[in-house]
Amino acid sequence: MNKKELEEKVNSLEEKVRTLEDIEQINIVQRAYGYYMDNLMYDDAADLFSDDCYARFGTTIITGRENLKKSFITFTTERFEGTKKLFLKFQLMGVVHVEKGGHTAKGRWNMLCLKTDYVDDVLESIVSHGVYENEYIKDNGIWKINKLFFNSSFQTTLEDGWAKR
């Protein structure tokens, strides 16, 4: 192997390592999002987003990190407080693709949620599923969620089950 071939090989390996590190950082961001939302840490969750972020939850669209933060705060209700609270949004089976250049990426995640909530004033066990299709941007060396698209598949009580709904 001559010097030029060796330099090309080293450059190629460095790019692969950077890409793998980027993918791992994006995985951490997505898992942190789920953890922060589960634990009502909405400021921390919003800090994972770029300033000019765009989020769509079904038909609800939110633009900008500050608006997103305000929106998250509306999720905080008494029904999620205390010993009867369960709110687990598992971020599962993520697939991440970093674009050439390493400044943008796309990721897709399954979300399985187990929670307690009131349905017709009765505390119920709820299970839901949806898919996140997100875009990420590297901002000053830190990966952030730039666009979040959440598409719900179902939400039902555990008693009714997803097969019936």
N, C-alpha and C positions, 0 to 999 in steps of 0.2 A: 504494500500500500504506500503510495507516494504521499508527499506533504499535502497536496491539494485534496486528495481523496480522504485523508485523515481529517483535515479541517471540515470537509463536507459532512463526514460521519459525525464528528463532534457537534457541529451545528444542528444536525438532524436529531441527535440524541438530546441536546439541550432543549430543542423545541418540543419534543415528546414529553420530557420531564415537566416543562412549563405547562403544557396542556393538562397533564395528569394532576399537577398541583392546582390548576384552575378548576378542574372538575371537582376535586376534593373540597375546595373553598366554596364552590356553589352548593355542593351537598350540605355543607355546614350551614350556609345561609338558609337553605330551605328547611332543614331540620330545626334550626333556631326559630324560624317563623312559626312553625307548628307549636314548639314548646312555649314561646312567648304568648301566643294566642291562647293556648290551653290554660296558662297560669295568669291570665288577665294582665299581662305585662305589655300593654298596648304602646307605650312610648318606645320600648325596646323593639317591638315588632315593626313599628313605623320607621325606626332608624335603619332597618334593613333595606329600605327602598331609596331609590334615587329621588332627588328634589322634584324632578318633573315626571314622576311615575304616573302610570295609568293602571287602574285596577277595574276589572269587571267581575262582579259576582252575580251571575244570572243576568238580570236586566238592570241591575244597579251599576252605574259607572261613576268612578271617583278619579279625579285627576289631582296630582300634586301631593307631596308627602304630608303637608300640614292638614289638608282636607282629609287625607286618609287617616291620620291620627285622630282627628275629630270624629270621624266615622267609627273607628274602632272603639272609642270611648262610649258610644251609644250602645255597644254590645254589653257593657257592664250593667247588670241588673241584679236585683236581690236574688233572682232565681239561680244565679251562678255562685252565690256565696254560701258559706257554711258547710256543714258536714254532708248535706245531701247533694252537693255539687259534684258532678263528674263531667269533664269536658276534655276528651282526648282526641286530637286530630292527628292520627298517624299519617306521616308522609312516607309513602311506600313505593317501591319499584321505580325509583327515579332513573331517567335516561337523560343525560346531558351531552350536548354537542357544542363545543367551543368553536367559534368561527375563526377562520384564518386571521392571524394578527393578534388574537388573544384579547380583544377588547369587548367583544359581545359574545353571547351564548344563548342557547335555547334549552329548555328543560321541560320534561313532562313527568308528572307525578300522580299516582293514585292517592286519594285521601280517603281513609276509613275513619269515621267519627263515631265514638261512643259517648253519649252524654245523657244527663238527666235534664228534663225540661217539663214545664207544665203544659198539658193538653187539656183544654176545657177544665181548668183549675184542678186537675189531677196530676200528681207527679208521676212521670212516665220514664221508662228507659227507652232511649232513642238510638237508633243506628242509622247512619247515612253514609253515602259514598259519592265521590265526585272526582273529577280530573282537573288538575292544574296544568295549564300550558303557559309557561312563563318565559319571559325574555330577561336576560341579565346584562348588566353593563359594568365594566371595570372603571371605577371612579377613584382616581388618585391611588391606584393599586389595590383597591378594595372592591370586591364584587358586591353589587347591589341588585335588588329586583327592580327592573325598569318597567316591565309590563307583566301584570298578573291577570290571568284569565281563569276563572273557576267555573266549571260546568258541572252542575249537580246531576247525578244519575237517579238517586232516590233518597228519601228520608221517611222513616216509618218507626212506629213503636216496635219494641222488641216482641211484644205479644202478637202484633199483627204480622210481623215479618215482611221481608222484602219481596217474597214470592207473591203475596196477595196484593201488594201495592205496586 
